[in-house]
Amino acid sequence: MRSYTLSNTTADATERLARRRAGAKLGWLVHAIVYVLVNTLLVTLSLSSGRGWAVFPLLGWGLGLAVHGAVVFITTGGAGIYDRMVQAERERVARQPGAGH
């Protein structure tokens, strides 16, 4: 039986969270790459036929990609923006007199 201390448990939870966030961001990146590749092909086909039908999947899928990105980057704290803001607030609080309470 493995004995866990508080620091091991915290480290494990941090590792799981980091992996989950990285996986979500990687999933969005794959989604974006597939979007660009497929829609490049669709636009090429659309233009070669002389019609502008490719705009519909481009916009529809683009909306889905935007929502996916918003969910991923908002729930994972943005591109590090949230984490930097939290760290800045920690430093401000630590500098205040009586912050040890």
C-alpha positions as CSV (number, residue, x, y, z in Angstrom):
1,M,0.0,0.0,0.0
2,R,1.3,3.4,-1.0
3,S,1.4,6.1,1.7
4,Y,0.5,9.6,0.5
5,T,1.4,12.7,2.3
6,L,-0.4,16.0,1.7
7,S,2.4,17.2,-0.6
8,N,2.2,14.0,-2.7
9,T,-1.6,14.3,-3.0
10,T,-1.3,18.0,-3.9
11,A,1.4,17.2,-6.5
12,D,-0.7,14.4,-8.0
13,A,-3.7,16.7,-8.2
14,T,-1.6,19.5,-9.8
15,E,-0.2,17.0,-12.3
16,R,-3.7,15.7,-13.3
17,L,-4.9,19.3,-13.7
18,A,-1.9,20.3,-15.8
19,R,-2.3,17.3,-18.0
20,R,-6.1,17.9,-18.4
21,R,-5.5,21.5,-19.3
22,A,-2.7,20.6,-21.8
23,G,-4.9,18.0,-23.3
24,A,-7.8,20.4,-23.8
25,K,-5.5,23.0,-25.5
26,L,-4.0,20.3,-27.7
27,G,-7.5,19.1,-28.6
28,W,-8.4,22.7,-29.7
29,L,-5.2,23.0,-31.7
30,V,-6.0,19.7,-33.6
31,H,-9.5,21.0,-34.2
32,A,-8.1,24.3,-35.6
33,I,-5.6,22.5,-37.9
34,V,-8.3,20.2,-39.3
35,Y,-10.5,23.3,-39.8
36,V,-7.9,25.1,-41.8
37,L,-7.0,22.0,-43.9
38,V,-10.6,20.9,-44.7
39,N,-11.8,24.4,-45.4
40,T,-8.9,25.2,-47.6
41,L,-9.9,22.2,-49.7
42,L,-13.6,23.2,-49.6
43,V,-12.8,26.8,-50.7
44,T,-10.6,25.5,-53.5
45,L,-13.4,23.2,-54.7
46,S,-16.0,26.0,-54.4
47,L,-14.0,28.5,-56.3
48,S,-13.1,25.9,-59.1
49,S,-16.9,25.3,-59.6
50,G,-17.5,29.1,-59.7
51,R,-19.8,29.1,-56.7
52,G,-19.4,30.5,-53.3
53,W,-21.0,27.6,-51.2
54,A,-17.8,27.1,-49.1
55,V,-18.7,30.1,-47.0
56,F,-21.4,28.2,-45.2
57,P,-19.3,25.4,-43.8
58,L,-16.5,27.9,-43.2
59,L,-18.8,30.1,-41.0
60,G,-20.6,27.3,-39.3
61,W,-17.6,25.3,-38.4
62,G,-15.7,28.6,-37.6
63,L,-18.4,29.4,-35.0
64,G,-18.0,25.9,-33.5
65,L,-14.2,26.3,-33.4
66,A,-14.6,29.7,-31.7
67,V,-16.9,28.3,-29.0
68,H,-14.5,25.4,-28.5
69,G,-11.6,27.8,-28.1
70,A,-13.6,30.0,-25.7
71,V,-14.5,27.1,-23.5
72,V,-11.0,25.7,-23.5
73,F,-9.1,28.9,-22.9
74,I,-11.6,30.3,-20.4
75,T,-11.8,27.1,-18.3
76,T,-8.0,26.6,-18.5
77,G,-7.3,30.1,-17.5
78,G,-6.5,31.5,-20.9
79,A,-3.1,31.4,-22.4
80,G,-1.6,31.9,-19.0
81,I,-3.3,35.2,-18.4
82,Y,-5.4,34.0,-15.5
83,D,-2.4,32.3,-13.9
84,R,-0.3,35.5,-14.2
85,M,-3.1,37.6,-12.7
86,V,-3.5,35.2,-9.8
87,Q,0.2,35.2,-9.2
88,A,0.3,39.1,-9.3
89,E,-2.6,39.2,-6.7
90,R,-0.7,36.7,-4.5
91,E,2.3,38.9,-4.5
92,R,0.2,42.0,-3.8
93,V,-1.5,40.3,-0.8
94,A,1.9,39.0,0.5
95,R,3.3,42.6,0.5
96,Q,0.4,43.9,2.5
97,P,1.0,44.4,6.3
98,G,-0.7,41.6,8.3
99,A,-0.9,39.3,5.3
100,G,0.1,36.3,7.4
101,H,-3.4,36.1,9.0
